[in-house]
Amino acid sequence: MIFTALDSMAVSLPFILGSTVILFAQVAPTAMGAGFFAAFMGVAWVTLFTSHSGRPIAYATRFLEATTLATLVLQMAAQLPRYGLQDTESMRLGLMCGLSAMAGLVVGLLWLLRAEWLARFIPAPVYLGFASSIALSVLLSQWSSLAKQISQPQAGLWAAVTVISVVVCAQVVGRFRPQWPASALGLIAGILVGAVGALSMTPLPKLIESQSWHLPVQLADFTGLWGPDGHRWGWWMELIQGALMLGVLVFLNNVATSEQMAQKDDRRLLKPSDKAFQALAIASAGALGAPAISGSNVVSFMAARSQPLNRWTLGALALLLAGLYCSSALVLIPVAALSGLLLVEAWKLWDRTSVRHAWILLRGDPLEWHHKEDLMLIAGVTAVSLLANMVAALMAGLLLGLLLHAHRNTQKPIRRTMTGLEIKSNCARTPPELEVLAQHGHAIRVLQLDSHQFFASAALLQDGVRQSFTDARFVILDWTAVRRIDSSIAQVVGKLQAQTLQLGGVLVHAGTQWKNSNVYALLSIHVPCTSIAPDLDRALETAENLLLQMHLPPFQLEDANGHLLWPEHLSGEESRTLQRAMTSHQFDPGDCIMREGETSDALWFITRGQASVQITTGDGAPLRVSGVRAGIIVGQIGFIDRKNRSASVVAETAVEAMRLNFGSFQRLSTEHPALVQKLLSQLSIDLAANLRAANLHALAQAHSIMA
């Protein structure tokens, strides 16, 4: 537990340091020490106060919320002189504390309104656009800061070495030891280099010169928060609008983090008291002057790496954060080391996939429309943040995200649910098998998925699959209508696959290998290839075969006395006569039992194994139309009408089959007409049963397509 908490603290450290610097460097540079005090204690307080939650998560201050809060404070502070109020750091601190506290109350209001569904409407490219905007903003700000540090006549060289050591160490650790906290180790490397510089009589400027035990709220002037005389209502409305914007951002991040953690450990329940505690903790921390605090999926996953996230781990994390600040370790951090740390975090935030797609587009190479949509949204949000500010980018991103969600997710993830009684495979079956499928087909469920499947629909898809397993043993996900999924969907499906296996169920996937679809590429990373069927018919056949294994014994060619069980009602002598007329053959997987276009000179009775019936398409490729298994006769139509074979039969597993050629059949007709009569009667019965099943299959498929 302690080691997990230490890892989590190391991961959260860059976020807390970076976001505090981003906020206070713009709002109140002289109160930077107080800002660190509030940030560390605020995160510790929120983490500890919410650790008993039914859906625990870890918290941190984040660059996006810090940048948004700084922009809101500066916008309002710029208006103060117009109303006869001074734009001072204390005034800005008052506005900052007020906005942060009100944002926490907005989080509580959104929980009360059950607005968590809103998070499902924001697609991933919106967050990528925010991240890219922050990365670019941090890069530009640190570039100018580094230029000033390196230009110092004595400390410039050591500042450059410190920055390089942080960046190189973080990159090397991230490359070769990804499970380690790379940024924190890079920061330690920068501190060590700074210490060496101090020993060589070239001390570097420190992030803070002394430990501060004052909170920003103690330094704040709340006159600006109260508002100017004569314009108070308008001023308050602007404050409320800013708090709403910041609160929505914090709320969305909390919901997204909770959802991602729920996909890991299945704890999704948040009681009303949990939601109230979360909102009050965030509001109280903000009122004291901490940067806006919200859930962090990175810190949460690190805290849950070895065991499910619990109150003890979170309690230890809170104590470690508070202890780290009280240890006065922050006074050891050079400004250059923090600059290097921010460069590392900016590099992590930058979305490399969108850069790669942009390069493909600039080269004139083809790019899927789905990626073009993502790229346009990311570019739009980034451009607005640079040309205007982060608040405008936030509004633009949320609006564009809602439009993109409406475009991609107009329907629920599961379009239709059918049972094995409503839709069956095209595999040839014996009468006993058809009877079992008619009695127990409800144990099979087919879920036809619809639209694009992204993070927003992950929870709905997961709930739908689990609900199906309450009444079924075999569930088939039909991805035929789905062209795009993201990694969160693939991870959810992989988790469902593992859980299903543990519970003794079967989850099969069909329709994943369509052209211009990424479904198979992502699913195959998290799902065994044996659980991915080429098409829906093959998936149904797999589920039916497993169901038949549960209710029928393995096929037997003969009874205990050596009499043939097919055709029915043969006497002992007739059975021996038919056995002498037939020859036994064995086939390896891939061997051709019957070939399309050949003369129909024999009847084949499959006694063991499975085979597929294939036809040749116009381009010469084989197309599987159905399956056959032990107990099935093949070749009977050509055997009767004497025309060339219309299809091939290819062994899928090791196959054993009995062959009755036409010459032997003619001799039996002359010497044993009663036996031949029974044989023809059985062939007619089997043909009728298979024809009826094929008709029902065609009707079900047609109804499925129309639905």
Secondary structure, 3 states (H helix, E strand, C coil): CHHHHHHHHHHHHHHHHHHHHHHHHHHCHHHHHHHHHHHHHHHHHHHHHCCCCCCCCCEEECHHHHHHHHHHHHHHHCCHHHHCCCCCHHHHHHHHHHHHHHHHHHHHHHHHCCHHHHHHHCCHHHHHHHHHHHHHHHHHHHHHHHHHHHCCCCCHHHHHHHHHHHHHHHHHHHHHCCCCCHHHHHHHHHHHHHHHHHHCCCCCCECCCCCCCCCHHHHCCCHHHHCCCCCHHHHHHHHHHHHHHHHHHHHHHHHHHHHHHHHHHCCCCCCHHHHHHHHHHHHHHHHCCCCCEEECHHHHHHHCCCCCCCHHHHHHHHHHHHHHHHCCHHHHCEHHHHHHHHHHHHHHHCCHHHHHHHHHHHCCCCCCHHHHHHHHHHHHHHHHHHHCCHHHHHHHHHHHHHHHHHHHCCCCCEEEEEECCCCCCCCCCCHHHHHHHHHHHHHEEEEEECCCECHHHHHHHHHHHHHHHCCCCEEEEECCCCCCECHHHHHHHHHHHHHHHHCCCEEEEECCCCCCCCHHHHHHHHCCHHHECCCHHHHHHHHHHHHHHHHCCCCCCECCCCCECCCCCCCHHHHHHHHHHCEEEEECCCCEEECCCCCCCEEEEEEECEEEEEEECCCCCEEEEEEEECCCEECHHHHHHCCCCCCEEEECCCEEEEEEEHHHHHHHHHHCHHHHHHHHHHHHHHHHHHHHHHHHHHHHHHHHHHC
